[in-house]
Each structure stands twice: as structure tokens, then as C-alpha cells.
Amino acid sequence: MDSQEFREFGKAAVDYIADYFETIRERPVLPSVKPGYLGDLLPKEPPQTGESWQDVLQDVDRIIMPGLTHWHSPRFHAYYPTAHSFPAVVGEMLSAGFGCVGLSWIASPAYTELEVVMMNWLGKLLDLPEEFLNCSEGPGGGIIQGSASEVTFIGLLAAKEKKVKALMELNPDLKESDIKGKLVAYASDQSNSSVEKAGLLGSMPMRLLPANAEGKLTASTLLEAIRQDKNNGLIPCYVVACLGTTPTCAFDDLEELGPICNKEEIWLHVDAAYAGSAFACPEYRYLMKGVEFSDSFNFNPHKWMLVNFDCSAMWVKNAKYLVEAFNVQRIYLKDQHKGLAPEYRHWQISLGRRFRALKLWFVLKIYGVEGIQKHIRHQVDLAKYFEELVGRDKRFEVCTSSMGLVTFRLRGNDSLTQQLLEKVDDRKHIFVVAGRSDGKFVIRFAVCSRLTEKRDVDFSWEELLSQAEEIVPSKNKINTELSDKRSIASIELTDAAREKIRMEKSK
Amino acid sequence: MDSQEFREFGKAAVDYIADYFETIRERPVLPSVKPGYLGDLLPKEPPQTGESWQDVLQDVDRIIMPGLTHWHSPRFHAYYPTAHSFPAVVGEMLSAGFGCVGLSWIASPAYTELEVVMMNWLGKLLDLPEEFLNCSEGPGGGIIQGSASEVTFIGLLAAKEKKVKALMELNPDLKESDIKGKLVAYASDQSNSSVEKAGLLGSMPMRLLPANAEGKLTASTLLEAIRQDKNNGLIPCYVVACLGTTPTCAFDDLEELGPICNKEEIWLHVDAAYAGSAFACPEYRYLMKGVEFSDSFNFNPHKWMLVNFDCSAMWVKNAKYLVEAFNVQRIYLKDQHKGLAPEYRHWQISLGRRFRALKLWFVLKIYGVEGIQKHIRHQVDLAKYFEELVGRDKRFEVCTSSMGLVTFRLRGNDSLTQQLLEKVDDRKHIFVVAGRSDGKFVIRFAVCSRLTEKRDVDFSWEELLSQAEEIVPSKNKINTELSDKRSIASIELTDAAREKIRMEKSK
């Protein structure tokens, strides 16, 4: 394919994406395909000779589109959001278009240098302590990794490196493998699956300590676990605190946990994968008080900050431990600029690096600080609105509400809520997933798409109500009538909005 | 940014990329910026309010472009190639445009299913043993990972899982941490830095055994290392064999190493990161004879198969060991389709997954098997042509030549070749890097860009010659005259070709 054909193909793809987003609200959020559907639509072998790009794009529409779950539908409320914005998409495109690999400074200086500056911008946007930033005097710094899973694991390796070195310096007779066999890590049982996985990957038992009723890991629970383990000859090494847990978006208290970790010389890693983006708004920063006690901090702009996956921001107070854990030098990678620009390959698992800083730059430039704050606040407001709707119906109870996530259930036996979840997801008009809060089965309702508006929340709530009605018929006539009125109001709003779009299109 | 603005911005970006590639041959391959250049061009804080996309694109041109190393310049001969093709760029764009995250089958069925089929296509393209493929009856299968570094590390973890389980079944009194502390891995000292890093990441000492003069790990060396380690109470667990080493593209002999690993119950991983793409051509498949002895196999379509970074293909004979090493289940990830479609998150480090199969599909469809074979053969031919050129000048010696990589040096002391490398890279017309072959300092000349033609190899050789002339002036007048003629011929060719491009553009 020559550059002329690329111009045509690329522009057709741009239109395809734009068309997709203009019609996404009308699509059922979940696909109707059955496992194995795609294998039946494709030949068993690659084609011998090439096909035209027009054929390829038609196949995308015929084969791929029916098998997509529409994460950016305003009626997608599962998991947590994954970010999407047009500036980030163009950033990805240019990054692929340049197609360099930033395996060292000289391999493309702009790759390393834009990342250095972007991680400073981002750190300032969140008001992180200065010592985490690349622009600080000390050994701290920030880097873009691929995912929170990677980061939690990398933090664990750095913690291990630090602890083993420290103990061997104190007692040179100790065997490295003996120390490693005794290290232990901690997080709450509300932490993401990736935290447990980090323990598996790094051969360090990850103790998942019981959170309290609010989903938080308390100081007393952590202290007790540390005491027990030390009594049993184990060596506490790594704590992962969560700011915004996956089940309910609960926040561990860093001012409680931090001093314990510092005193016990345990590496404290902060996983703020989803909720970290909220710290762009000053009113939420109280939730990260005590962050200065931590050794590493992570949040995912690719979740809630409009930067497409993957873009996971990691800062460390002292990059030395990463570099020492990972540094393997080779002649073909000779590094001529030590100290002037970080060699990020020593901070991560892989050697190669994509130009992820570009999409982050595009988003920060085109949205600006205010645009990002507006996005966060709007989504929190929508979640609050949903919470209100649920709270008005006595058949339901709101279990938790934090940031853009509400968990709720039908009062009574768990099986009622399970039924509701199944009925709703089977209909594919909205997508929600299960959760557990304080031992109870709940439905998680996350505001995910940047396209979500009040009318979409209304739509989703009506959908939930209509299915709940079949499980727990409304006895309170007044409630039902109210809900009918809301329903009509929301349909009118939707139609009006649709008409507006239609008119704008026909301009 | 709304979808209309995205149409404009996206199409402008497509044109920007196309323009870049149409002018890439004329650009100095290495940038002239100094470390820290970019920090001076950007504000210290993110902008408060948003900027227009036109401003952003101008800034790309002003700030980013001068700091790129042009990996796809036909005069880039450093490292190994990183792949680039227009179909893959559009694949990346659409993947970002859809913006789903394939963290489970239901999270976007097309993501998992296209990957399953593409890994079958790719395995058939390389003629891998059936048992590695997803479409086989057994427990084998293929997955796209991010990099060979990740794959080598994941292979190591699976090997560890398998070995620990096997030993604990034999002897339930053994302690897991005691076994883990005794495991040891092997590769040759010619293996990529990522292999050593995998050992660091996985807390398993990676013994880098001396390769022979041809850069291969021999059976006797491996056997001796295993014997020694077993005598010292260690447990051999993992061998990484290289098909196409980084320094010289040497090939370990799997028919030699494989039976040893099988007999000793050591996991054999094959790292064919660069050269694996060549097995698309039947004439090179003799180099992977014995692959059936291996437990896992990896090559990077993102190196030599026209699929943009990242796309690292991994197959395992038995996926059970991956799943057992990584599986952490959660209620919000409830898996309803076990057995019908693999849950790839249990095969990898991260939870989230991009739609990398899409760009692979685009490349295989638009190039076809023949297009890929043509690309590989053309690049090997160009390397052979370069080898010929070097061989004609008595001041030089060709040290190795394999696939698209030639290593060479100035006869005599290493310092001559070192000088040559420095002079050439300082001029920035071409980019080559240092290597070491059989103990000697060499220059690695890799054919990297898909745009590279014979005239570019001529250009690069003239550039090397012109600088060599200043270090070792030619005594052989005839040689110099010949080389002058070649030089003129190549300049004429270049001008003619440029004229042709100009004419085509003005049509």
C-alpha cells in the first residue's frame, strides 16, 4: 500500500470511527454473538494474495462490529470506564504513523522527553508531592506504563530489591534466596485482581486482609497482620493501598497506613487506578491526604482522564530501586546521555516503548485543565443523580456511592438482585456487572462513557425499573406513577435531543 | 472535540503521516537535538484552557518532528527493524477508535475471537507444529503479547509453575520457597538483554552460557552447565534458545538443544523475535527444525512482518501452566463461556487488552502471504548486496551475514571500527550501531525500513566508505575508482528516482 492509498484508507477509517460514535447511542450495548461466531466467518488460512482496503473495511463492518461490546455507549455501566477521546485517538494514530520505538534516548529523543514533561504536567495536575516529579532535584520521577497490573508488579519488584539489599547490608551472611522466600505483601480484600496477580508474578505471597464495612483497610488490621507475620519469621515488604477500590470505589486512609509502612520500612504503593483522575479537582484531594508517605503512586489516565488505553501513570520517590532491579546493559544500547534524560527501559518490563506520551499531550492540550475537571465533575454528578433515582424507590437500596460508581440492590435476598442483573444484561440495552459490598450481592452502576448525559441515566434507570417490576412488582402506586412520569419525560427528552441531532446533521 | 472536528483533525493527521513518509528519505536519519531540548520548548504546567487541534498539529511539527529518529528512513540500519505499514497504522487507528478493552470474552467478543483466528493464521504461515495452535485439539494455543521481553518472562513463570508443581507432587514435604530458591535458567551470552531481564524479574538466576564462535549455544555447553548445577543442588528449569540472536542473527540448533531439555524436563522457550518472520518463507524453515521439542515459541510480527509495534506472537504447547500461574478470579469478571473461547487475561501480565489482532489481520489481508514473503526476501537480498559491497573492499571484513543483518569491521585494531562508527553516526546521514562478534568490535548493518531499496544500500555504503577513507585512506587506486563510479551511479539513480516522484506528484 502506497501513501496515496493510505490517504484514502486512513480517511475512510476516520469517517468510520466518527460515524460509529454518532450512532453509538442507538446500538444495543452488548453484542448478540455466540462464542465461536467469528471463526465461522473467516477462512482457516491467511489469504495467499492481498485484498483491497475497501474489502477490509467492509469486513470490519460485517465481522468485527457485530462482536463489539460498546464501551463508549452512554448505556455502558460495567466495570470502570476505559477512556476515549478523539484527541487521544489521533495521538495513537500519529504515534503509529511515526512508528519509532523509544528503547533509549537516542532511539527517538522526543519519545523520552515528551514523557518526562507530560509526567510533570500530570503530577502537577494532581498536586502530587514535588519529590515524585521528574523536575524535582531528587531521585524521584514519573513514567507511563501499560497498566496498573504492570505497575503494581513493578512496585513489588522494586520493594523486593530494596528490602533484600537492606537486609544483606545489615547481615552479609544472609542468603538472598532465603530472604526472598520470607517476604510478604499486603492489600485489602477489596483490591483489584491485579494486586493478587502481582504477588503471583513476583513470587511474594499477597495477603488480602479483610476490609472494614466501608471497604477500607484499617490500621489495626494491617498492624495485626504485620505482627503475626513477623512472629512467624516472615518479612513484611510491600503494602498496596487502594484509592478507589474496584468493588465500591472505597478509599484507604493513607494518613493511617502510611506511618505504619514508613516505621516498619515497608514499601507503600498507592493504587488509584480509576479514582486518581479525580484529584485533578481540588475538592477531591483530601482523599489522597498522606500520599507523601508512599513510595510509589499510580493512576490510569486511560480510565477516567480521556486518554485511550494504554496509559498508566506511575511515579516513584526513588527511581534507583527500579533501575537496580531491571538494568541489563548491552553494547548495542550504549547510553550516552546518562543523567540528562532517564533511560525508561530500566524502569519497566519491556525494552521497547510506544509513544504514549503523545496522546496524553493531545488530551491535556485540547481539553486543558478545565476540560478535564469538567469531565470528572459531570460524571460524578451523573452518578449522584442515579443514586437519587434509586433512593426514591423503596424496593431498592443504595449500598455505596463514590465518585462515578453507585452500587445498589433489591432489598431482600441476594437472589432477587442476581435475577435482576441477569434479566437486564440479557436484554442488552444497558450493561452492568455484579459486585459485592459488605457481604451482599450488588449491581455496580458506573458512569463510563464521556457521552453519557442525564437522559442516558434516565434510560438506564427505566430499564432497570422495568425488569425489577417483573421480579418485585410495585405495590406503591404513587411510586409507580412517579416513575411513569419520569419515564415519559425522559423519552420526550430523548426524542427532542434526537431531533436536534438530526437537524444539525442536515445543516 | 466533537465528531465533526475529529473528521478534520483525523484526516489532517493522515495527510501528515503520508507527507512524512513521502519525504522521509530526504531527512537526516538522526535528530540534532540535545538532551533536554523539549523541556525548553514546552510550558512547565498543563494549559488551563483547551487549544485548537490546528495548534496541536503545528506543535507536533515544531517540537516533536525535530526530535524523532527516523526508524523508517531507508538509511536507518540500527538495532533490528521495527515494523511499519500503512494497513497496520489504520488498524491501530480503528482499534483506538473502537476503544474497547478486551478483559474477557464478553468485554468484546471480537477482540478475543479475532486473536484466536489470527494466531492460527500466523502459526500456519510459519508452519508451526499443529499442537501449538488454538485450532488444535489439545491444550496448546497462541496469544498476542506486547513484547518478547514479556513473553520470555511469562515463559519463565510458566516453567517455574510447572517445575514447582511437579516436584511437590513427587515430594509433598518440600517447601515451595525452597524449590524456588534453587531454580536456574539458561541462555547463551548472545541472547537479548530481555532474556537476562526475565531472570531478574522472575527471581531465577539466568546463566548466560558462552556461545561458540558462530554465536550458537552448543549441546555440550548446555549439558555441562546442567551437570554442574545439579551437582551443586540446583534445579535446572528453563532454557531460552535463540533463533536469530541480536548481535549477529545466529541460530541455536533446536535439534541439538531440544532433546536435552525434554530429557531433563526443562521448559524450552524459543526466542525468534526478529528472525521468526522469515519462516513465512519455506526456504528458511530448516533453521527452526526441532521446534517440536519446545514448550513455547515467540516471534515479533512487530519487528519484521509489517505489523506496527506492539504485536508479539506467543504460542505454548500447554496453556494450562500459564492459566495456573496467573489466574485470579473476581465476581465482576465472571466468565460464562469457559472452554469455548480462551480468557486471555489468564495468559498474560495485565488484565486489560488492546485490539492488537486488528492490525495483524489488516496486514495479513492486504499483503497476503505472497506480499509478506516478498518483503522478507527483498530485505535479505539487500543485506546480501551490502555484504557483497563490503567484501569488495580489502580494508573491510565481513564478520557475519544472516537474514537482514550484516556485521563488519575495518581490519586491524577495534579502535578503527569504533572511530568509523562515531564519525558516521555524528554525520547523521545513516544510523548504525555497535556490536560484538567473536570477541571483536563490529558495526551492525541491518536492513530495516520497508522503503529500503538498492540505491539506499549504495548510499549507506558510500557514506561508510567516505568516512573510512579518513581513517584508513585507500591505497588501492582501482578500488577507489570503482567506488567513485558506484557513487556517481547511485547519485544519478537517486536523482532520477526523485524526478520520477516529483513528476508523479504533479500529475
Interface residues (C-beta under 8 A of the other chain):
Chain A: M1 D2 S3 Q4 E5 F6 R7 F9 G10 K11 A13 V14 D15 Y16 I17 A18 Y20 F21 E22 L30 P31 V33 P35 G36 Y37 L38 G39 L42 K44 E45 P46 P47 Q48 T49 G50 E51 S52 W53 D55 V56 D59 V60 I63 I64 M65 P66 G67 L68 T69 H70 W71 H72 A78 Y79 T82 A83 H84 S85 F86 P87 A88 V89 V90 E92 M93 L94 S95 A96 G97 F98 G99 C100 V101 L103 W105 I106 A107 S108 P109 A110 Y111 E113 L114 V116 V117 N120 W121 L122 K124 L125 C135 G146 S147 A148 S149 E150 F153 L157 K160 K175 S177 D178 K180 G181 K182 N192 S193 S194 E196 K197 L200 L201 G202 S203 T246 P247 N308 F309 D310 A325 F326 V328 Q329 R330 I331 Y332 L333 K334 H337 L340 A341 I349 S350 L351 G352 R354 L358 W361 F362 L364 K365 I366 Y367 G368 V369 E370 G371 V433 A434 G435 R436 R444
Chain B: M1 D2 S3 Q4 E5 F6 R7 F9 G10 K11 A13 V14 D15 Y16 I17 A18 Y20 F21 E22 L30 P31 V33 P35 G36 Y37 L38 G39 L42 K44 E45 P46 P47 Q48 T49 G50 E51 S52 W53 D55 V56 D59 V60 I63 I64 M65 P66 G67 L68 T69 H70 W71 H72 A78 Y79 T82 A83 H84 S85 F86 P87 A88 V89 V90 E92 M93 L94 S95 A96 G97 F98 G99 C100 V101 L103 W105 I106 A107 S108 P109 A110 Y111 E113 L114 V116 V117 N120 W121 L122 K124 L125 C135 G146 S147 A148 S149 E150 F153 L157 K160 K175 S177 D178 K180 G181 K182 N192 S193 S194 E196 K197 L200 L201 G202 S203 T246 P247 N308 F309 D310 A325 F326 V328 Q329 R330 I331 Y332 L333 K334 H337 L340 A341 I349 S350 L351 G352 R354 L358 W361 F362 L364 K365 I366 Y367 G368 V369 E370 G371 V433 A434 G435 R436 R444
